[in-house]
Amino acid sequence: MNNLVNFLEEKVSPVAGKIGSQRHMVAIRKGIIATLPLTIVGSFFTILLNIPIDSVAEKMAPFLPVLDIPFRFTVGILALYATFGIAYSLAQSYKLDALTSGMLATMAFIITSVSPVRVMDDVDGVITAGRWLNIAQLSSSSLFGSIVTAIISVEIYRFMKEKDFTVKMPEGVPPEVANSFIALFPAAVIILFFWGVKYLLHFDINNFLSNLLMPMKDVLAGNSLFGGLLTVFLITFFWVLGIHGPAIMGPVIRPFWDISIAENADAFANGVAASNLPNIFTEQFLQWFVWIGGAGGTLALVVLFLTSKSAYLKSLGKLSFLPGLFNINEPIIFGAPIVMNPILGIPFILAPLVTTTLSYFLTITDVVPMMALRLPFSMISPIAAWMSTDWSLMAGALVIVNFFITLAIYYPFFKVFEKQQLEREMNQ
């Protein structure tokens, strides 16, 4: 066991750490995470659109088109916001003007994603003559295109600035004015590049990436049990190595997660029942059914620590309980520690695999619905699961069942760890 731990620490951990801290990976992670406030608030409006009380729903019916607007301009154009966030973060890492970089990338993304449609005649009650943009092309389905567009735009800007292909202003000119002129030539190149690719070469970046990567989405964030278990294993495995699991997996899996929950939310907003949504393995599925107390389902371990005869473990349990109740588990992960600790690392990986499997089979057999909404990660799990599945009491009950399953899996490992800790305390 010690040889395995040494191998993981010396060989695997450094490689994973480098991947997680790579400049472009960090920018993708930061840019997409920055959209969370918008999508969470947009999801709350979807809740208002689907109040499960007939009398309330009847009174709200005249207001549904208005209540739908915040959802359409948050979740509905998610990729547009992500483009700006990714470019902004990447530019900051290069010490470029982040605001200019974000604007150039956003412009490039719109060029590559949205083709203006010209309507020649008015259609009463539907549309008026003019040029129209289909905002559906800015949704999460174009998220991979937004990532690539943002990175290429910033790299073009950086290259041209380093090679002095810019307009330089005299000293004394305000920085914001100077930065605008510095961006003139890069802006022209970025426009010509993406316009040429889309309209001269007739190459659609979004469709190409979607066709290339969507099979991965169907595995990792669709309805594949293998993909769900693989995701859970990798996240918990990296945590045991002492590396923030979502930080490593985020750039790979988060775009798929965001696409999946956006597809579910959009279908739900359009009247599809929560039990018939497109995707099972959203981030919210893991968040509420599996990560009870945080990655690894550590709230169960915290409760066991509260009952411990070890003074240290009992104190750590008290310290970790309130954060764990709201799904923050760094105190227990690094305080126990679970990191590089095979005794606690095994159930930390094993328990989520078991609860993921159970939750999957209960979902495909329609015992619990699928996740329709994105809520803040810090909500208490049974309540969040109940709300996210269109007020399903069975979903809230499943969280409680999974908690006790996790508790049972942790228990024998906890007793071994407690015995070791008591021996250390006696020898002090």
C-alpha positions, 0 to 999 in steps of 0.5 A: 500500500505504501508503494502505491501511495508513493507512486501516486504521489511521485508520478501521478500527482505532479502530472495532474497538477500541471494539467490543472494549472495549465494556462488555457485550462485555468481560463476555461474553468474560470470563464465557465464558472463565472457564468454560474450566477446567471444560470442559477438565477435563470433557473429560479425563474424556471421554478416560477414557470412550473409551480406544482399548485394548480391554483397558483399556476392558473393565476400565473399563466398570463405572466409566463411569457414575461417570466420566461425572459430571464431564463432565455437571456441567462441559460439561453445565451450561456455560450456568449457569456462564457466566451467573454469570461474565458477570454478575459481570464486568459488575457489576464494570465498574459497580462493583456488588456482583459476587457478588450480581449473579452470584447474581441472574443465575444465579437468573434464568437457572434461572427462564427455562431450567428447568421443574420436572417432577413425577413422581408415581410411582416408576419402579424403577431409573430415577427416584423420585417428586418434582420434577426439573430437567432439567440438559440445559436448562442446557447450552451450547444455552442459552448465548445465553439465559444471556448475555441473562439475565445482562445484563438482570439486572445492568442491572435491579440497576444501575438500581434502585440508581442510583434508590435503589429499595433497602433501606438499612441503618444505618451500622456494618452489615457490608458483606456484610449491607448488600449483601444488603438492598440486593439485596432489591427488585432480587431481587424485580423480577428474579424477577417479570420473568423469571417473568412472561415465562416463565410468564405471557407464555409466552415462552421466551427460550432457544428464541427466541434459539436459533431466531434465532441458530442459523442463524449458528451453522451458518455460523460454527461448523458445517460451512460452509467459507465461515463457517470461512474468514470467521472465520479471515480476520476474526481474522487481519485484526484482528491485523494491525491491532494488535487482539487478533483473538479479543477482537473476535470472541470475544463473537460467535463464542465462544458458537457455538464453545462450543455446537459443541464441547459438542455434539461432546463430548456426542455423543462421550460417548454413543458417536458416532464422532469422524468422525460428530460434528455440527460441523467448525468448532469452536475446536479445529479452528482451534486445532490444525489452523490456529493452529500456534504461535498465530493466523496459524500463526506457529510457521513464521515463528519457525522461519524467523527462527531461520535468518535472517542478520539478528541481530535476526530470529534473536534474536527467533526464539530468544526466540519459539520456546518460547512459539510451541511452546505456541501463544503468539505475542504476541512474534512478532506485536508483535516482528517486527512483524506488526502494520501490516506488509503484508509479513508481514501478507499470509501471516499472513492467507493461510496460515491460509485455505489450511490451513483449506481443506485441513483442511476437505476432509480432514475431510469426506472422512473422512481425519481425524475431527472434534474431540471434546474441548476441551484446553488451548490451550497443548498442542503441536498434533500431540499435542493434535490426536491426542488431540482426535480420538479418538487419530487419527494422521492428525490429528497428521500433518495438523498437521505437513503444515499446518506445512510448508504455512504455512512455504512460504507465509511463506518468500518474504515472510520473505525480502523482510522479511529483506532489508529488515531486513539493510539497516537493520542495515547502515545503523546 
